[in-house]
Amino acid sequence: MRLEFIDVKFKKQIILPKEYLEQLPKKVMLFLNIQFHDQYESIKKQLESCGIIVHTTRPKHAWHDGQILGCSVEDWSAVDAEGFVYIGDGLFHPKALLFKNDRPVFIFDPKTEKTRVLTREDITAIVRSRQGAKATFLVSKQVGVLITTKYGQSRLEPAIKLQEKFPDKTFHFLLADVIDFSKLEDFPFIEVFVNTACPRVMDDFEKVPRPMVNLDELGIVW
């Protein structure tokens, strides 16, 4: 089946409020949702007009500089920035910037025109869950490996490498298009799950019947 991805554009012009600009650090990285991205240059100029140095980059899997995806969990410590500027709605995307970076995320929602600052404290529960899941994996023998057939998320070959790296464990490979947490109850013998799909699946850890760890957290490159 052929898939087409069509961008939906936000029609209203985005003007960053003065009080938002005044709270920003002098060096930032700029990220936007795709529906706001056609105003990227305009927003960048607004920031620069206030003396703010704006660093631009293109995350993995993104089509444009500054485009943020939910799976954009990357380490930006090499960039000389003191924080992130996120233009978009919701908290799912900006939280992705915090998993490997201890810098604040300054949010401006063009739809509500509200602002907010996120820090590492806002993902504490998720981080603790991941740490606990990894510890459980290391002492477990029966491991379920979740593999999706979704385009861009299917990682069968890296998943198979688990058998080589951890020969003392028994791996059960579970393949599906959509990962349905409720279906995982059908495998009561599995002690821990390894997620090879979108790493942000882990955000819903409370819905998973047993601990779940991401593949990259086990030292296997996606």
Backbone as JSON Lines, residues from 0, in Angstrom:
{"i":0,"aa":"M","n":[0.84,-1.2,0.0],"ca":[0.0,0.0,0.0],"c":[0.88,1.25,0.0]}
{"i":1,"aa":"R","n":[0.59,2.17,-0.89],"ca":[1.36,3.4,-0.98],"c":[0.86,4.42,0.02]}
{"i":2,"aa":"L","n":[1.8,5.07,0.7],"ca":[1.46,6.1,1.69],"c":[1.93,7.46,1.21]}
{"i":3,"aa":"E","n":[1.12,8.47,1.44],"ca":[1.51,9.84,1.13],"c":[1.4,10.68,2.4]}
{"i":4,"aa":"F","n":[2.45,11.43,2.68],"ca":[2.47,12.3,3.85],"c":[2.31,13.75,3.39]}
{"i":5,"aa":"I","n":[1.23,14.36,3.82],"ca":[0.9,15.7,3.38],"c":[0.98,16.66,4.58]}
{"i":6,"aa":"D","n":[1.82,17.67,4.47],"ca":[1.97,18.64,5.55],"c":[0.75,19.55,5.64]}
{"i":7,"aa":"V","n":[0.3,19.8,6.86],"ca":[-0.78,20.74,7.12],"c":[-0.16,22.01,7.69]}
{"i":8,"aa":"K","n":[-0.45,23.15,7.1],"ca":[0.18,24.41,7.49],"c":[-0.7,25.23,8.43]}
{"i":9,"aa":"F","n":[-0.06,25.87,9.39],"ca":[-0.72,26.81,10.29],"c":[-0.79,28.15,9.57]}
{"i":10,"aa":"K","n":[-1.98,28.67,9.37],"ca":[-2.15,29.84,8.51],"c":[-1.87,31.17,9.19]}
{"i":11,"aa":"K","n":[-2.06,31.23,10.49],"ca":[-1.87,32.5,11.2],"c":[-0.39,32.83,11.35]}
{"i":12,"aa":"Q","n":[-0.02,34.1,11.14],"ca":[1.37,34.5,11.3],"c":[1.78,34.42,12.77]}
{"i":13,"aa":"I","n":[2.95,33.84,13.01],"ca":[3.44,33.66,14.38],"c":[4.31,34.85,14.78]}
{"i":14,"aa":"I","n":[3.87,35.54,15.82],"ca":[4.63,36.67,16.39],"c":[4.97,36.31,17.83]}
{"i":15,"aa":"L","n":[6.26,36.21,18.12],"ca":[6.68,35.85,19.47],"c":[6.48,37.03,20.41]}
{"i":16,"aa":"P","n":[5.77,36.83,21.51],"ca":[5.51,37.94,22.44],"c":[6.78,38.42,23.15]}
{"i":17,"aa":"K","n":[6.77,39.68,23.51],"ca":[7.94,40.31,24.14],"c":[8.35,39.6,25.42]}
{"i":18,"aa":"E","n":[7.36,39.24,26.25],"ca":[7.69,38.59,27.52],"c":[8.32,37.21,27.33]}
{"i":19,"aa":"Y","n":[7.98,36.57,26.22],"ca":[8.6,35.27,25.91],"c":[10.05,35.46,25.48]}
{"i":20,"aa":"L","n":[10.28,36.44,24.62],"ca":[11.63,36.72,24.12],"c":[12.56,37.13,25.25]}
{"i":21,"aa":"E","n":[12.03,37.86,26.22],"ca":[12.87,38.38,27.3],"c":[13.38,37.28,28.24]}
{"i":22,"aa":"Q","n":[12.72,36.14,28.27],"ca":[13.15,35.07,29.18],"c":[14.13,34.09,28.53]}
{"i":23,"aa":"L","n":[14.38,34.27,27.23],"ca":[15.25,33.33,26.52],"c":[16.72,33.6,26.79]}
{"i":24,"aa":"P","n":[17.54,32.54,26.82],"ca":[19.0,32.72,26.92],"c":[19.55,33.3,25.62]}
{"i":25,"aa":"K","n":[20.81,33.65,25.62],"ca":[21.41,34.32,24.45],"c":[21.81,33.36,23.34]}
{"i":26,"aa":"K","n":[21.88,32.06,23.64],"ca":[22.22,31.07,22.62],"c":[21.21,29.93,22.68]}
{"i":27,"aa":"V","n":[20.52,29.68,21.59],"ca":[19.47,28.67,21.6],"c":[19.53,27.8,20.34]}
{"i":28,"aa":"M","n":[18.85,26.66,20.43],"ca":[18.58,25.83,19.25],"c":[17.09,25.94,18.99]}
{"i":29,"aa":"L","n":[16.71,26.09,17.72],"ca":[15.32,26.32,17.36],"c":[14.69,25.07,16.74]}
{"i":30,"aa":"F","n":[13.53,24.69,17.27],"ca":[12.8,23.54,16.74],"c":[11.31,23.87,16.62]}
{"i":31,"aa":"L","n":[10.7,23.33,15.56],"ca":[9.27,23.55,15.31],"c":[8.61,22.26,14.84]}
{"i":32,"aa":"N","n":[7.3,22.15,15.1],"ca":[6.49,21.1,14.48],"c":[6.38,21.39,12.99]}
{"i":33,"aa":"I","n":[6.09,20.36,12.21],"ca":[6.05,20.52,10.76],"c":[4.96,21.5,10.33]}
{"i":34,"aa":"Q","n":[3.83,21.57,11.05],"ca":[2.75,22.46,10.64],"c":[3.08,23.94,10.81]}
{"i":35,"aa":"F","n":[4.15,24.22,11.55],"ca":[4.58,25.61,11.75],"c":[5.89,25.91,11.01]}
{"i":36,"aa":"H","n":[6.46,24.9,10.38],"ca":[7.83,25.02,9.88],"c":[7.98,26.01,8.72]}
{"i":37,"aa":"D","n":[6.93,26.29,7.99],"ca":[7.07,27.24,6.88],"c":[7.34,28.66,7.39]}
{"i":38,"aa":"Q","n":[7.2,28.88,8.71],"ca":[7.52,30.18,9.31],"c":[8.86,30.14,10.06]}
{"i":39,"aa":"Y","n":[9.64,29.13,9.76],"ca":[10.92,28.93,10.43],"c":[11.84,30.16,10.31]}
{"i":40,"aa":"E","n":[12.04,30.66,9.07],"ca":[12.94,31.78,8.87],"c":[12.43,33.04,9.55]}
{"i":41,"aa":"S","n":[11.12,33.25,9.53],"ca":[10.53,34.42,10.17],"c":[10.79,34.4,11.68]}
{"i":42,"aa":"I","n":[10.6,33.23,12.28],"ca":[10.82,33.09,13.73],"c":[12.3,33.25,14.06]}
{"i":43,"aa":"K","n":[13.15,32.7,13.23],"ca":[14.59,32.81,13.43],"c":[15.02,34.28,13.41]}
{"i":44,"aa":"K","n":[14.46,35.06,12.49],"ca":[14.79,36.48,12.4],"c":[14.29,37.24,13.63]}
{"i":45,"aa":"Q","n":[13.12,36.87,14.15],"ca":[12.6,37.52,15.35],"c":[13.55,37.29,16.53]}
{"i":46,"aa":"L","n":[14.07,36.1,16.63],"ca":[15.0,35.79,17.71],"c":[16.31,36.56,17.54]}
{"i":47,"aa":"E","n":[16.82,36.56,16.33],"ca":[18.1,37.23,16.06],"c":[18.01,38.73,16.23]}
{"i":48,"aa":"S","n":[16.83,39.29,15.97],"ca":[16.65,40.73,16.14],"c":[16.75,41.15,17.6]}
{"i":49,"aa":"C","n":[16.63,40.17,18.5],"ca":[16.75,40.44,19.93],"c":[18.15,40.12,20.45]}
{"i":50,"aa":"G","n":[19.07,39.87,19.53],"ca":[20.44,39.58,19.92],"c":[20.68,38.13,20.31]}
{"i":51,"aa":"I","n":[19.75,37.26,19.98],"ca":[19.87,35.85,20.33],"c":[20.56,35.08,19.19]}
{"i":52,"aa":"I","n":[21.55,34.3,19.54],"ca":[22.24,33.46,18.55],"c":[21.44,32.17,18.37]}
{"i":53,"aa":"V","n":[21.05,31.9,17.14],"ca":[20.2,30.75,16.85],"c":[21.0,29.69,16.1]}
{"i":54,"aa":"H","n":[21.12,28.53,16.7],"ca":[21.79,27.39,16.05],"c":[20.73,26.53,15.36]}
{"i":55,"aa":"T","n":[21.02,26.12,14.15],"ca":[20.09,25.29,13.4],"c":[20.74,23.94,13.09]}
{"i":56,"aa":"T","n":[19.93,22.91,13.08],"ca":[20.4,21.58,12.76],"c":[19.23,20.75,12.25]}
{"i":57,"aa":"R","n":[19.52,19.64,11.62],"ca":[18.48,18.75,11.12],"c":[18.57,17.42,11.86]}
{"i":58,"aa":"P","n":[17.59,17.12,12.7],"ca":[17.6,15.84,13.42],"c":[17.47,14.65,12.45]}
{"i":59,"aa":"K","n":[17.81,13.49,12.95],"ca":[17.65,12.28,12.16],"c":[16.18,12.1,11.77]}
{"i":60,"aa":"H","n":[15.96,11.62,10.58],"ca":[14.63,11.33,10.05],"c":[13.82,12.59,9.69]}
{"i":61,"aa":"A","n":[14.34,13.77,10.0],"ca":[13.61,15.01,9.67],"c":[13.9,15.42,8.22]}
{"i":62,"aa":"W","n":[12.97,16.13,7.64],"ca":[13.12,16.61,6.26],"c":[13.72,18.01,6.2]}
{"i":63,"aa":"H","n":[13.61,18.77,7.29],"ca":[14.02,20.17,7.27],"c":[14.89,20.49,8.5]}
{"i":64,"aa":"D","n":[15.7,21.52,8.39],"ca":[16.43,22.04,9.55],"c":[15.43,22.53,10.58]}
{"i":65,"aa":"G","n":[15.66,22.17,11.82],"ca":[14.79,22.64,12.88],"c":[13.47,21.91,13.02]}
{"i":66,"aa":"Q","n":[13.21,20.95,12.16],"ca":[11.97,20.17,12.27],"c":[12.14,19.14,13.37]}
{"i":67,"aa":"I","n":[11.19,19.08,14.28],"ca":[11.29,18.12,15.38],"c":[10.25,17.03,15.22]}
{"i":68,"aa":"L","n":[10.68,15.8,15.46],"ca":[9.79,14.65,15.45],"c":[9.72,14.09,16.87]}
{"i":69,"aa":"G","n":[8.71,13.31,17.12],"ca":[8.58,12.71,18.45],"c":[9.73,11.78,18.79]}
{"i":70,"aa":"C","n":[10.35,11.22,17.75],"ca":[11.47,10.29,17.96],"c":[12.82,10.99,17.92]}
{"i":71,"aa":"S","n":[12.82,12.32,17.91],"ca":[14.09,13.08,17.83],"c":[14.79,13.12,19.18]}
{"i":72,"aa":"V","n":[15.16,11.93,19.68],"ca":[15.86,11.84,20.96],"c":[17.36,11.8,20.66]}
{"i":73,"aa":"E","n":[17.99,12.97,20.67],"ca":[19.4,13.06,20.28],"c":[20.18,13.92,21.28]}
{"i":74,"aa":"D","n":[21.48,13.68,21.3],"ca":[22.38,14.42,22.19],"c":[22.91,15.65,21.43]}
{"i":75,"aa":"W","n":[22.56,16.84,21.93],"ca":[22.99,18.09,21.3],"c":[24.03,18.81,22.15]}
{"i":76,"aa":"S","n":[24.74,18.08,23.01],"ca":[25.7,18.72,23.92],"c":[26.85,19.38,23.18]}
{"i":77,"aa":"A","n":[27.14,18.95,21.96],"ca":[28.25,19.53,21.2],"c":[27.9,20.92,20.64]}
{"i":78,"aa":"V","n":[26.63,21.28,20.68],"ca":[26.19,22.58,20.16],"c":[26.28,23.61,21.29]}
{"i":79,"aa":"D","n":[26.85,24.75,21.0],"ca":[27.04,25.81,21.99],"c":[25.73,26.58,22.18]}
{"i":80,"aa":"A","n":[24.81,25.95,22.9],"ca":[23.51,26.57,23.18],"c":[23.17,26.39,24.65]}
{"i":81,"aa":"E","n":[22.41,27.35,25.17],"ca":[22.04,27.31,26.59],"c":[20.62,26.8,26.81]}
{"i":82,"aa":"G","n":[19.88,26.6,25.73],"ca":[18.51,26.12,25.84],"c":[17.91,25.89,24.47]}
{"i":83,"aa":"F","n":[16.68,25.37,24.48],"ca":[15.96,25.09,23.24],"c":[14.74,26.01,23.14]}
{"i":84,"aa":"V","n":[14.47,26.46,21.93],"ca":[13.23,27.17,21.65],"c":[12.34,26.21,20.86]}
{"i":85,"aa":"Y","n":[11.16,25.94,21.4],"ca":[10.23,25.03,20.74],"c":[8.97,25.8,20.39]}
{"i":86,"aa":"I","n":[8.64,25.83,19.11],"ca":[7.41,26.47,18.64],"c":[6.47,25.37,18.2]}
{"i":87,"aa":"G","n":[5.41,25.16,18.95],"ca":[4.48,24.08,18.62],"c":[3.48,23.85,19.73]}
{"i":88,"aa":"D","n":[2.6,22.9,19.51],"ca":[1.59,22.59,20.52],"c":[1.9,21.24,21.16]}
{"i":89,"aa":"G","n":[1.37,21.03,22.36],"ca":[1.58,19.78,23.08],"c":[2.96,19.7,23.73]}
{"i":90,"aa":"L","n":[3.14,18.63,24.52],"ca":[4.39,18.43,25.25],"c":[5.18,17.21,24.77]}
{"i":91,"aa":"F","n":[4.57,16.4,23.92],"ca":[5.23,15.18,23.46],"c":[6.54,15.49,22.74]}
{"i":92,"aa":"H","n":[6.51,16.41,21.79],"ca":[7.7,16.74,21.0],"c":[8.79,17.43,21.83]}
{"i":93,"aa":"P","n":[8.48,18.45,22.6],"ca":[9.56,19.12,23.36],"c":[10.21,18.22,24.41]}
{"i":94,"aa":"K","n":[9.46,17.26,24.94],"ca":[10.06,16.35,25.92],"c":[11.17,15.51,25.3]}
{"i":95,"aa":"A","n":[11.08,15.28,23.99],"ca":[12.12,14.51,23.3],"c":[13.48,15.18,23.42]}
{"i":96,"aa":"L","n":[13.5,16.5,23.56],"ca":[14.76,17.25,23.65],"c":[15.44,17.07,25.01]}
{"i":97,"aa":"L","n":[14.7,16.57,26.0],"ca":[15.22,16.51,27.36],"c":[15.87,15.18,27.72]}
{"i":98,"aa":"F","n":[15.58,14.13,26.98],"ca":[16.07,12.81,27.37],"c":[17.59,12.7,27.35]}
{"i":99,"aa":"K","n":[18.24,13.4,26.43],"ca":[19.7,13.33,26.35],"c":[20.35,14.7,26.5]}
{"i":100,"aa":"N","n":[19.57,15.67,27.01],"ca":[20.1,17.03,27.17],"c":[19.56,17.65,28.45]}
{"i":101,"aa":"D","n":[20.45,18.23,29.25],"ca":[20.04,18.9,30.47],"c":[20.01,20.41,30.25]}
{"i":102,"aa":"R","n":[19.13,20.81,29.34],"ca":[18.93,22.23,29.03],"c":[17.44,22.52,29.0]}
{"i":103,"aa":"P","n":[17.02,23.69,29.44],"ca":[15.59,24.0,29.46],"c":[15.01,24.15,28.05]}
{"i":104,"aa":"V","n":[13.74,23.83,27.93],"ca":[13.02,23.99,26.67],"c":[11.99,25.1,26.85]}
{"i":105,"aa":"F","n":[12.12,26.17,26.08],"ca":[11.22,27.31,26.17],"c":[10.14,27.16,25.09]}
{"i":106,"aa":"I","n":[8.93,26.93,25.53],"ca":[7.82,26.6,24.63],"c":[6.95,27.81,24.35]}
{"i":107,"aa":"F","n":[6.61,27.98,23.07],"ca":[5.56,28.94,22.7],"c":[4.57,28.2,21.81]}
{"i":108,"aa":"D","n":[3.32,28.16,22.26],"ca":[2.27,27.49,21.52],"c":[1.54,28.52,20.66]}
{"i":109,"aa":"P","n":[1.7,28.48,19.34],"ca":[1.05,29.47,18.46],"c":[-0.47,29.41,18.49]}
{"i":110,"aa":"K","n":[-1.03,28.28,18.85],"ca":[-2.48,28.14,18.86],"c":[-3.11,28.81,20.07]}
{"i":111,"aa":"T","n":[-2.52,28.59,21.24],"ca":[-3.05,29.17,22.47],"c":[-2.33,30.46,22.86]}
{"i":112,"aa":"E","n":[-1.14,30.68,22.24],"ca":[-0.27,31.8,22.55],"c":[0.2,31.76,24.02]}
{"i":113,"aa":"K","n":[0.27,30.57,24.57],"ca":[0.76,30.39,25.93],"c":[2.22,29.93,25.9]}
{"i":114,"aa":"T","n":[2.94,30.22,26.98],"ca":[4.35,29.84,27.08],"c":[4.55,28.9,28.28]}
{"i":115,"aa":"R","n":[5.66,28.18,28.22],"ca":[5.98,27.26,29.31],"c":[7.45,26.87,29.19]}
{"i":116,"aa":"V","n":[8.05,26.52,30.32],"ca":[9.44,26.07,30.33],"c":[9.47,24.65,30.87]}
{"i":117,"aa":"L","n":[10.09,23.75,30.11],"ca":[10.26,22.36,30.55],"c":[11.71,22.13,30.95]}
{"i":118,"aa":"T","n":[11.92,21.3,31.99],"ca":[13.27,20.91,32.41],"c":[13.31,19.4,32.6]}
{"i":119,"aa":"R","n":[14.46,18.89,32.96],"ca":[14.62,17.45,33.17],"c":[13.65,16.92,34.24]}
{"i":120,"aa":"E","n":[13.27,17.77,35.17],"ca":[12.35,17.34,36.22],"c":[11.01,16.88,35.65]}
{"i":121,"aa":"D","n":[10.65,17.39,34.47],"ca":[9.37,17.04,33.86],"c":[9.35,15.64,33.25]}
{"i":122,"aa":"I","n":[10.5,15.0,33.15],"ca":[10.53,13.63,32.61],"c":[11.11,12.66,33.64]}
{"i":123,"aa":"T","n":[11.13,13.06,34.91],"ca":[11.73,12.23,35.96],"c":[11.12,10.84,36.03]}
{"i":124,"aa":"A","n":[9.8,10.76,36.0],"ca":[9.13,9.46,36.13],"c":[9.5,8.53,34.98]}
{"i":125,"aa":"I","n":[9.57,9.09,33.77],"ca":[9.91,8.27,32.61],"c":[11.35,7.78,32.7]}
{"i":126,"aa":"V","n":[12.26,8.66,33.11],"ca":[13.68,8.29,33.23],"c":[13.87,7.2,34.27]}
{"i":127,"aa":"R","n":[13.21,7.33,35.41],"ca":[13.32,6.32,36.45],"c":[12.77,4.98,35.98]}
{"i":128,"aa":"S","n":[11.68,5.02,35.22],"ca":[11.1,3.78,34.68],"c":[12.09,3.09,33.74]}
{"i":129,"aa":"R","n":[12.76,3.87,32.9],"ca":[13.74,3.3,31.97],"c":[14.92,2.68,32.7]}
{"i":130,"aa":"Q","n":[15.39,3.36,33.74],"ca":[16.52,2.84,34.51],"c":[16.15,1.53,35.2]}
{"i":131,"aa":"G","n":[14.93,1.48,35.74],"ca":[14.48,0.26,36.4],"c":[14.31,-0.88,35.41]}
{"i":132,"aa":"A","n":[13.81,-0.56,34.21],"ca":[13.6,-1.57,33.18],"c":[14.93,-2.18,32.72]}
{"i":133,"aa":"K","n":[15.94,-1.34,32.6],"ca":[17.25,-1.84,32.19],"c":[17.83,-2.78,33.24]}
{"i":134,"aa":"A","n":[17.66,-2.43,34.51],"ca":[18.14,-3.28,35.59],"c":[17.42,-4.63,35.57]}
{"i":135,"aa":"T","n":[16.12,-4.6,35.28],"ca":[15.34,-5.83,35.2],"c":[15.81,-6.69,34.03]}
{"i":136,"aa":"F","n":[16.1,-6.05,32.91],"ca":[16.57,-6.79,31.73],"c":[17.84,-7.57,32.05]}
{"i":137,"aa":"L","n":[18.77,-6.95,32.75],"ca":[20.07,-7.56,33.01],"c":[19.97,-8.84,33.82]}
{"i":138,"aa":"V","n":[18.92,-8.97,34.64],"ca":[18.78,-10.17,35.49],"c":[17.71,-11.13,34.98]}
{"i":139,"aa":"S","n":[17.07,-10.8,33.86],"ca":[15.99,-11.64,33.32],"c":[16.53,-12.66,32.33]}
{"i":140,"aa":"K","n":[15.78,-13.76,32.18],"ca":[16.15,-14.82,31.24],"c":[15.21,-14.87,30.04]}
{"i":141,"aa":"Q","n":[13.93,-14.61,30.26],"ca":[12.93,-14.66,29.19],"c":[12.59,-13.24,28.75]}
{"i":142,"aa":"V","n":[12.97,-12.9,27.51],"ca":[12.84,-11.52,27.03],"c":[11.97,-11.47,25.77]}
{"i":143,"aa":"G","n":[11.0,-10.56,25.77],"ca":[10.17,-10.35,24.59],"c":[10.67,-9.15,23.81]}
{"i":144,"aa":"V","n":[10.87,-9.32,22.51],"ca":[11.39,-8.24,21.66],"c":[10.27,-7.77,20.74]}
{"i":145,"aa":"L","n":[9.86,-6.51,20.89],"ca":[8.76,-5.94,20.12],"c":[9.29,-5.32,18.83]}
{"i":146,"aa":"I","n":[8.77,-5.8,17.69],"ca":[9.21,-5.33,16.38],"c":[7.99,-4.91,15.58]}
{"i":147,"aa":"T","n":[8.02,-3.71,15.05],"ca":[6.91,-3.22,14.24],"c":[7.26,-3.32,12.76]}
{"i":148,"aa":"T","n":[6.22,-3.44,11.94],"ca":[6.42,-3.45,10.48],"c":[6.21,-2.06,9.88]}
{"i":149,"aa":"K","n":[5.97,-1.07,10.74],"ca":[5.72,0.29,10.25],"c":[6.94,0.84,9.52]}
{"i":150,"aa":"Y","n":[6.68,1.54,8.44],"ca":[7.76,2.14,7.64],"c":[8.54,3.15,8.49]}
{"i":151,"aa":"G","n":[9.86,3.02,8.47],"ca":[10.71,3.93,9.22],"c":[10.96,3.52,10.65]}
{"i":152,"aa":"Q","n":[10.24,2.51,11.14],"ca":[10.4,2.07,12.52],"c":[10.78,0.6,12.63]}
{"i":153,"aa":"S","n":[10.75,-0.12,11.52],"ca":[11.04,-1.55,11.54],"c":[12.54,-1.79,11.63]}
{"i":154,"aa":"R","n":[12.97,-2.49,12.69],"ca":[14.4,-2.71,12.92],"c":[14.66,-4.17,13.29]}
{"i":155,"aa":"L","n":[14.36,-5.04,12.35],"ca":[14.51,-6.47,12.6],"c":[15.98,-6.87,12.76]}
{"i":156,"aa":"E","n":[16.84,-6.4,11.87],"ca":[18.25,-6.81,11.92],"c":[18.94,-6.38,13.21]}
{"i":157,"aa":"P","n":[18.78,-5.12,13.65],"ca":[19.39,-4.74,14.94],"c":[18.82,-5.56,16.1]}
{"i":158,"aa":"A","n":[17.52,-5.91,16.02],"ca":[16.9,-6.68,17.1],"c":[17.52,-8.06,17.23]}
{"i":159,"aa":"I","n":[17.84,-8.67,16.09],"ca":[18.43,-10.01,16.11],"c":[19.8,-10.01,16.77]}
{"i":160,"aa":"K","n":[20.49,-8.88,16.75],"ca":[21.81,-8.78,17.37],"c":[21.76,-8.99,18.88]}
{"i":161,"aa":"L","n":[20.56,-8.89,19.46],"ca":[20.42,-9.12,20.89],"c":[20.88,-10.53,21.27]}
{"i":162,"aa":"Q","n":[20.6,-11.49,20.4],"ca":[20.98,-12.88,20.68],"c":[22.5,-13.03,20.75]}
{"i":163,"aa":"E","n":[23.21,-12.27,19.93],"ca":[24.67,-12.34,19.92],"c":[25.26,-11.65,21.15]}
{"i":164,"aa":"K","n":[24.66,-10.54,21.54],"ca":[25.22,-9.76,22.65],"c":[24.88,-10.35,24.02]}
{"i":165,"aa":"F","n":[23.72,-11.01,24.1],"ca":[23.27,-11.59,25.38],"c":[22.91,-13.07,25.18]}
{"i":166,"aa":"P","n":[23.9,-13.93,24.96],"ca":[23.64,-15.34,24.66],"c":[23.03,-16.13,25.81]}
{"i":167,"aa":"D","n":[23.09,-15.6,27.02],"ca":[22.54,-16.32,28.18],"c":[21.04,-16.13,28.33]}
{"i":168,"aa":"K","n":[20.42,-15.31,27.46],"ca":[18.99,-15.04,27.55],"c":[18.24,-15.7,26.4]}
{"i":169,"aa":"T","n":[16.96,-15.95,26.63],"ca":[16.08,-16.48,25.58],"c":[15.21,-15.35,25.06]}
{"i":170,"aa":"F","n":[15.28,-15.08,23.76],"ca":[14.54,-13.97,23.17],"c":[13.35,-14.48,22.36]}
{"i":171,"aa":"H","n":[12.22,-13.84,22.57],"ca":[11.0,-14.15,21.84],"c":[10.64,-12.93,21.0]}
{"i":172,"aa":"F","n":[10.7,-13.06,19.68],"ca":[10.49,-11.93,18.79],"c":[9.01,-11.82,18.42]}
{"i":173,"aa":"L","n":[8.41,-10.68,18.77],"ca":[6.98,-10.44,18.56],"c":[6.82,-9.37,17.49]}
{"i":174,"aa":"L","n":[6.25,-9.74,16.36],"ca":[6.13,-8.86,15.19],"c":[4.69,-8.42,14.98]}
{"i":175,"aa":"A","n":[4.49,-7.12,14.78],"ca":[3.15,-6.59,14.55],"c":[3.25,-5.21,13.9]}
{"i":176,"aa":"D","n":[2.17,-4.76,13.3],"ca":[2.14,-3.41,12.73],"c":[2.01,-2.39,13.85]}
{"i":177,"aa":"V","n":[0.99,-2.57,14.68],"ca":[0.74,-1.68,15.81],"c":[1.03,-2.43,17.11]}
{"i":178,"aa":"I","n":[1.82,-1.82,17.97],"ca":[2.12,-2.43,19.27],"c":[0.99,-2.14,20.23]}
{"i":179,"aa":"D","n":[0.25,-3.19,20.56],"ca":[-0.9,-3.08,21.45],"c":[-0.48,-3.59,22.83]}
{"i":180,"aa":"F","n":[-0.36,-2.7,23.79],"ca":[0.11,-3.09,25.11],"c":[-0.78,-4.15,25.76]}
{"i":181,"aa":"S","n":[-2.08,-4.08,25.51],"ca":[-3.0,-5.04,26.14],"c":[-2.71,-6.47,25.68]}
{"i":182,"aa":"K","n":[-2.19,-6.63,24.46],"ca":[-1.88,-7.96,23.93],"c":[-0.66,-8.58,24.6]}
{"i":183,"aa":"L","n":[0.16,-7.76,25.23],"ca":[1.36,-8.28,25.86],"c":[1.04,-9.16,27.07]}
{"i":184,"aa":"E","n":[-0.17,-9.02,27.58],"ca":[-0.61,-9.87,28.69],"c":[-0.69,-11.33,28.26]}
{"i":185,"aa":"D","n":[-0.73,-11.59,26.96],"ca":[-0.83,-12.96,26.45],"c":[0.49,-13.73,26.59]}
{"i":186,"aa":"F","n":[1.53,-13.06,27.07],"ca":[2.85,-13.7,27.2],"c":[3.33,-13.59,28.65]}
{"i":187,"aa":"P","n":[2.65,-14.29,29.58],"ca":[2.96,-14.15,31.01],"c":[4.35,-14.64,31.39]}
{"i":188,"aa":"F","n":[4.96,-15.5,30.56],"ca":[6.27,-16.04,30.86],"c":[7.41,-15.04,30.59]}
{"i":189,"aa":"I","n":[7.1,-13.98,29.86],"ca":[8.12,-12.98,29.54],"c":[8.33,-12.06,30.74]}
{"i":190,"aa":"E","n":[9.6,-11.87,31.12],"ca":[9.93,-11.07,32.29],"c":[10.12,-9.59,31.98]}
{"i":191,"aa":"V","n":[10.6,-9.3,30.77],"ca":[10.88,-7.92,30.37],"c":[10.77,-7.82,28.86]}
{"i":192,"aa":"F","n":[10.39,-6.65,28.37],"ca":[10.28,-6.42,26.93],"c":[11.37,-5.46,26.46]}
{"i":193,"aa":"V","n":[11.79,-5.67,25.21],"ca":[12.72,-4.74,24.55],"c":[11.97,-4.1,23.4]}
{"i":194,"aa":"N","n":[11.92,-2.79,23.39],"ca":[11.23,-2.05,22.33],"c":[12.21,-1.69,21.22]}
{"i":195,"aa":"T","n":[11.89,-2.07,19.98],"ca":[12.74,-1.7,18.84],"c":[12.04,-0.71,17.91]}
{"i":196,"aa":"A","n":[10.83,-0.3,18.28],"ca":[10.08,0.66,17.45],"c":[10.42,2.08,17.91]}
{"i":197,"aa":"C","n":[9.5,2.99,17.8],"ca":[9.74,4.37,18.22],"c":[10.14,4.4,19.7]}
{"i":198,"aa":"P","n":[11.25,5.04,20.04],"ca":[11.7,5.05,21.43],"c":[10.73,5.73,22.39]}
{"i":199,"aa":"R","n":[9.83,6.54,21.85],"ca":[8.89,7.26,22.7],"c":[7.71,6.39,23.13]}
{"i":200,"aa":"V","n":[7.64,5.17,22.62],"ca":[6.64,4.21,23.12],"c":[6.79,4.08,24.63]}
{"i":201,"aa":"M","n":[8.01,4.24,25.1],"ca":[8.32,4.1,26.51],"c":[7.61,5.13,27.38]}
{"i":202,"aa":"D","n":[7.16,6.21,26.81],"ca":[6.49,7.25,27.59],"c":[5.22,6.71,28.25]}
{"i":203,"aa":"D","n":[4.63,5.7,27.65],"ca":[3.4,5.11,28.18],"c":[3.71,3.9,29.05]}
{"i":204,"aa":"F","n":[4.79,3.99,29.82],"ca":[5.26,2.85,30.61],"c":[4.2,2.32,31.57]}
{"i":205,"aa":"E","n":[3.29,3.19,32.01],"ca":[2.27,2.77,32.97],"c":[1.28,1.78,32.36]}
{"i":206,"aa":"K","n":[1.21,1.75,31.02],"ca":[0.28,0.85,30.34],"c":[0.91,-0.51,30.03]}
{"i":207,"aa":"V","n":[2.21,-0.63,30.21],"ca":[2.92,-1.86,29.87],"c":[2.87,-2.81,31.07]}
{"i":208,"aa":"P","n":[2.47,-4.07,30.85],"ca":[2.32,-5.0,31.98],"c":[3.61,-5.36,32.69]}
{"i":209,"aa":"R","n":[4.74,-5.26,31.98],"ca":[6.04,-5.55,32.58],"c":[7.06,-4.52,32.12]}
{"i":210,"aa":"P","n":[8.22,-4.47,32.75],"ca":[9.22,-3.46,32.37],"c":[9.59,-3.54,30.9]}
{"i":211,"aa":"M","n":[9.91,-2.39,30.32],"ca":[10.29,-2.32,28.91],"c":[11.49,-1.4,28.75]}
{"i":212,"aa":"V","n":[12.47,-1.86,27.98],"ca":[13.69,-1.08,27.75],"c":[13.87,-0.86,26.26]}
{"i":213,"aa":"N","n":[14.41,0.27,25.88],"ca":[14.67,0.55,24.47],"c":[15.93,-0.17,24.0]}
{"i":214,"aa":"L","n":[15.95,-0.51,22.72],"ca":[17.07,-1.25,22.15],"c":[18.38,-0.49,22.28]}
{"i":215,"aa":"D","n":[18.37,0.82,22.04],"ca":[19.62,1.6,22.09],"c":[20.18,1.69,23.5]}
{"i":216,"aa":"E","n":[19.33,1.51,24.51],"ca":[19.8,1.56,25.89],"c":[20.58,0.31,26.27]}
{"i":217,"aa":"L","n":[20.57,-0.67,25.37],"ca":[21.32,-1.9,25.58],"c":[22.6,-1.92,24.75]}
{"i":218,"aa":"G","n":[22.93,-0.76,24.17],"ca":[24.17,-0.63,23.44],"c":[24.13,-1.1,22.01]}
{"i":219,"aa":"I","n":[22.92,-1.24,21.45],"ca":[22.79,-1.65,20.06],"c":[22.31,-0.45,19.24]}
{"i":220,"aa":"V","n":[23.09,-0.06,18.25],"ca":[22.77,1.11,17.42],"c":[21.63,0.78,16.48]}
{"i":221,"aa":"W","n":[20.68,1.71,16.37],"ca":[19.51,1.49,15.53],"c":[19.89,1.69,14.08]}
